[in-house]
Amino acid sequence: MKIMIVDDHADMRRLLRRIVSGTPEGTNEIIECFDGDEAVEQFSFHNPDVVLMDIQLKTMNGFDAAEKILHDEPNAKIFFVTSYDTPEFRARAAVVKAKGFISKKNLSELNHIIQTTLPKGGTL
């Protein structure tokens, strides 16, 4: 499985990579992007199965990047992973049609949340 991690903090990208990089079934391919512009550009090139997108990014924010990606690929599976767990951000994620919203305080739930959205037989 290909997983794109979009976060402007290298330490957070490393942490997310550790959480999702390997499973008993095999190793996932990880694509890292440091901002929304790069995510939009790299999405069509890599066509990842899942995108883990921060909201507060330099240049283009995560909401705008997700909207652009979903405009071109409506079936993209984008999960917002953010420190800003507010009702307003959750509502905006729903409007954007993200597959999920995960607080960085609950990263231990990340694999389970993503698993429940994959098609039957899909693995993370």
C-alpha positions in Angstrom: 0.0 0.0 0.0 1.2 3.5 -0.8 0.7 6.1 2.0 1.4 9.8 1.5 2.3 11.8 4.7 1.9 15.5 4.4 3.2 17.5 7.3 5.6 20.5 7.5 7.4 19.1 10.6 10.0 16.5 9.8 9.7 14.9 13.3 6.0 14.4 12.8 6.5 12.9 9.4 9.0 10.4 11.0 6.6 9.5 13.7 3.8 8.9 11.3 6.1 6.9 9.1 7.0 4.7 12.0 3.3 4.1 12.9 2.2 3.1 9.4 5.3 1.9 7.6 5.2 -1.8 8.3 2.7 -4.5 9.0 2.9 -8.2 9.4 1.6 -8.5 5.8 4.5 -6.4 4.5 6.0 -3.0 4.2 4.0 0.0 3.0 5.5 2.5 0.5 5.7 5.9 2.1 5.7 9.2 0.2 6.5 12.3 2.3 5.5 15.9 1.4 6.3 19.0 3.4 3.4 21.2 2.3 0.1 21.3 0.4 1.6 22.4 -2.9 4.0 19.4 -2.9 1.1 17.1 -2.0 -1.1 18.2 -4.9 1.9 17.9 -7.3 3.0 14.5 -6.0 -0.5 12.9 -5.6 -1.0 12.4 -9.3 2.5 11.1 -9.8 2.4 8.5 -7.0 -1.4 7.9 -6.7 -1.3 6.8 -3.1 -3.9 4.6 -1.5 -4.1 6.9 1.6 -3.1 10.5 2.4 -2.4 11.6 6.0 -2.7 15.4 5.7 -1.9 18.0 8.4 -4.1 21.1 8.2 -1.7 23.8 9.2 0.9 23.8 6.5 3.2 26.4 5.0 2.1 27.7 1.6 -1.1 25.8 0.9 -3.1 24.5 3.9 -4.3 21.0 4.1 -8.0 21.8 3.4 -7.1 23.6 0.1 -4.7 20.8 -0.9 -7.4 18.2 -0.2 -9.9 20.0 -2.2 -7.6 20.2 -5.2 -6.7 16.5 -4.9 -10.3 15.5 -4.6 -11.3 17.7 -7.5 -9.0 15.6 -9.7 -9.4 12.3 -7.9 -12.8 12.1 -6.1 -12.0 8.7 -4.7 -8.8 9.8 -2.9 -8.7 8.7 0.7 -7.6 11.7 2.7 -7.4 11.7 6.5 -6.6 14.9 8.3 -4.1 14.4 11.1 -3.9 17.5 13.2 -3.2 19.1 16.6 -6.2 21.4 16.0 -9.1 19.2 17.0 -11.9 21.8 16.9 -15.5 21.5 15.9 -14.9 24.0 13.1 -12.0 22.0 11.6 -14.0 18.7 11.9 -16.9 20.4 10.1 -14.6 21.7 7.3 -13.1 18.2 6.9 -16.6 16.8 6.4 -17.3 19.5 3.8 -14.1 18.6 2.0 -15.2 15.0 2.1 -12.2 13.7 4.0 -12.4 10.0 5.0 -11.3 10.8 8.5 -10.1 13.3 11.1 -7.5 12.2 13.6 -6.2 14.2 16.5 -2.4 14.0 17.0 -3.2 13.2 20.6 -4.8 9.9 19.4 -2.2 8.6 16.9 -2.3 5.2 18.6 -5.7 4.8 16.8 -4.4 5.8 13.4 -4.0 2.3 11.9 -7.4 1.1 13.2 -9.2 4.2 11.8 -7.6 3.8 8.4 -8.3 0.1 8.4 -12.0 0.6 8.9 -12.2 2.7 5.7 -10.4 0.4 3.4 -12.3 -2.0 1.1 -12.7 -5.5 2.3 -9.4 -7.3 2.1 -7.4 -4.1 2.1 -4.5 -3.8 4.6 -2.4 -1.1 6.1 
